[in-house]
Amino acid sequence: MKKLLVVVDMQNDFIGGPLGTKEAEAVVPAVAARIKRAKADGDEILFTRDTHGDDYPASAEGKKLPVAHCLRGTYGWQIDGRLDAAGAKILDKPAFGSVALGEYVRSGGYGEIELVGVCTDICVISNALLVKAFSPETRVAVRRDCCAGVTPESHENALRAMAVCQIEII
């Protein structure tokens, strides 16, 4: 069975940068171990990367979240260096969820898609729901110990919401 591991927005700005949290920092070792296992198993790995330009403050998101982050080409935009992204596909996305990711999984013939990353309550949930919508018969799972939300409470709320939408929480 063809498997895909989607590593959502494990970027410097979301871990130790302006939008970082101690919970995001705490999951880095677990995400690194999960990537290592996926590589050993021969699974495909795809990283999403939140990507904004200099016009971010004028964007709809920038008006509601006025914290410049993940600006293309900056240190904060890069995948955390403790994670092995060698050989993985990287998908830049301009918003929380990525229709391009949905289209990618729909055409990939995957039997299982697993998501890990940050933030559970924003980008992980958005992308998990899109993946499920684009590939409704595929097993879609989110690994709880490899995700962190903006707060522990919103992390748990997002996991519950995804479970109701037939996304397996593992």
Secondary structure, 3 states (H helix, E strand, C coil): CCEEEEEECCEHHHHCCCCCCHHHHHHHHHHHHHHHHHHHHCCEEEEEEECECCCHHHCHHHHHCCCCCCECCCHHHCECCCCCCCCCEEEEECCCCCHHHHHHHHHHCCCEEEEEEECHHHHHHHHHHHHHHHCCCCEEEEEEEEEECCCHHHHHHHHHHHHHCCCEEC
